[in-house]
């Protein structure tokens, strides 16, 4: 499994594991099996419309086939980049720039399936020879598919272990979103481990700008960012 470099909103590079072509193929097969199962059930029940005229039957069959046509688009939009097959395989669609993929991104990926899979069928071969395991639809939408199989603990989430008597320092942290806090923690963890002080300075400056902090109460960037994450958890844990 190759590594995928994602540039976050703080202009910091974070490494993820790109989903392999084999994993994506298995997810596709699972999704295709679900679609085929639906079509088989549809064929068994379509006899109820035999007494209708031909155009009525065509119209009903077209409407009933919508779940197959829009299966991937609808599920990826509702499940934040996953279909049932992707969820089983523990992989997810993400934006290369660190943002969560939008509906328009999913539409572009879905539209390019016509070329990637159903017309030319070259999507799988493109993924095999692409460093980020992207098919043409991913390239057009600026997305990639990452693996989620790494073991997860509190250090890999936005959660922080707070003492019962913890007192927050920066109430304005409620201006952050969960996604902001996640990116801050990922960036902070990587920069701290590699002693990347330039990144820590940039991250501290960005937090001060977004949160609107007038005066920093802590001497070091590491201490400040650590407190920001703890404060965010303190104010949002009961929401």
N, C-alpha and C positions, 0 to 999 in steps of 0.2 A: 504494500500500500504506500503510495507516494505522498509526500507532504504538500499541502496547499497553503500558499502564503496569502493572507487576507489583510488588506490595508484598512484599518479601522477609522472611525471619524476623528480620532486624535492623530491621524497620519502616522500610526505606529503599526508595524508589521507583526501579525500574529500567525502562528503556524497551526494548521489543522491537518488531519489525515483525509486525503481525498478518497472517496469511495471508489473501489476498484471496478473495472469493466465487468468482471464476473458478478459482483454484488448487484450492480445495476441491472444486469441481464436477468438474474434470478428474481429481482423485484418486478421487472417487466413481465416475466413469465407468471408470477403470482397474480399480478393485476390482470393479465390476459386470461388466466384461468377463471377469474371472477367474472369477467365480461362474457366469456364463452358460456359459463354456467347460467348467467342471466339470459343470454340469447336462447339457450336450450329450454329454459323454463318458459320463455316467451313463445317459442315455437309450439310447445305443448298446449298453451292456453289460447293461441291465436285462432283456433277453430271456432271459438265463440263468435267470431266476426265473419264467418263464411257466408252468412245470409245477407251481408251488406254488398253494395255495389263496389266495383273495382276501385274507384277513386276514394271512397270512404275507407276501404281497407288499406290503401296506400298511405292515406293521411294518418290513420291510427298507428300503422306500423312505423311510420316516420317519427311520430311523437314518442312511441314506446322505445324507440332506439336511441333517444336523446341521452339516457344514462350511460350508454356505451360511448357515444360520441364525445360527451363532455366529462367523462369519468375522471380523467387525469386533471383537467383544468379545475374542476369544482373541488376535488379533494385536496389538491395542493394549496388552493386558496384558503380552504377552511381549516386544514390541518397544518398550516404554516410550513409548507414545503414538503409534505409527505402524502403519499397514497397509502393504501393498505399494504401493498407490496413493499414500499419503502419503509413503512413502520415495522413490518416483520423483519426486514433486513437491517433495521436501525441505521438508516441513512436519511439525509435531509437536503433539500435545495436551499442554498444561501446565496447572497449577493457577494461578488468579489470585493466590493468596497466596504464590506462590514455591515451594511444595512440589511434589514429583513427584506426579502424579495416582495415586490408589490404585485397587485393583480395584473398590471400591464406586463410585468416580467413573466408571470405564469402564462399569459396569453401568447406571448412571443414563443416561449418554449413549446407550448401546445401546438401552435401553428406549424412550427418547424418539424414536428413529429411526422408530418406528411412527407417531408423530404427524407428525414433521418431514418424513418422506419418503413413507411407504407409505400413510398414510390421508389427511391433509390436504395433504401436499406443500408446506407453507409454509416449510420450513426454509431454502431458498435465498433466498426473498424477505425473511425475517427477517434473514439474514446481510447482505443488501445494504443494509439500512437500520439496521444496528447498528454503532456505532463500533468495537466489538471484534470484529466479524465473527463473532458468536456465533449459533448456532441455539438453539432452545428447550432442547435437551439440554445444551448448554454452560452456559446460564444456570442450569439446575436443578442441574448438577453443580459449578458454580463453576469451569469450565474455559474455555480458549480455545485456538485453534490459531495457532501462530506460524510464521513463515518461517525457514528455516535456510540461506538462499542467500547470506548475507553471507560475504565471504572471511574465512577463519579463519587467524590466526597465533598465535604463542605468547602474545601479549597477551590473546587471547580465550579462553584455556584456563587450567587451574590450574597449568600448567607454568611453571617459572621457570628462567632461565639461570644456573646455578651455576658458580662457579669450582671448579677441581679441588681447591684447598686450603681450600674453604669449611668453616667450623666453626660448627655450630648453637649457638643460645643458649637455646632453650626446648624441651627434650625432651618436655614435656607436650603438644605440638601433635599427637601421635599420637592424642589424644582426639577430634580433628576427623575428620569423614568427607570423602570427595571432594566431596560436595554442599555441605558447610559451606565447604570451601576455595574452591569455585567461586563461591558467593554472596559470600564475603568479597572475593575478587578483583574480581568485577563491581562490588560496592559501592565498594570502594577506588578502582578505576579511574575511576568516574564522579565520586566525591566529590573526588578529587585534581584531576581536570581542571577541575572547576567551583569549586575552592577552597571546598568546603562543609565548613568546619571543625566545625560542630555534628554533622554526620553522622560525621565521622572520630572525634570524641570518643565518640559512641554506639557506634560499631563497635569501638573500642579497649576500652571498658568491657565490651561483650558478649563479646569474645574472652577477656579476663582472667577473666570469670565462668565461661565454658564450659570453657576450658583449665585453669583453676585455677592461674593464675600468682600467686605470692606477691610477687615483686618485679620491676618492669619495669626492664630494663637499658638502655633507650634513652630519650633525652630527648623526642623528638617523636613524635606519633601516627603520622605518615607513615613514619618510620624503623621504628617498632615493628611496624606492620602489614606493611610490606615484608619485614622479617626473619621474621615469623610465616609468611608464604607461602613464603619460601625454606626455612625450617626444615621445614615440612610436606613440601616436595618432597624435601629431603635424607633424611628418615626413611622416606618411602614409595616412593622411586624404584626400590627393589629388591624391593618386596613383590609 
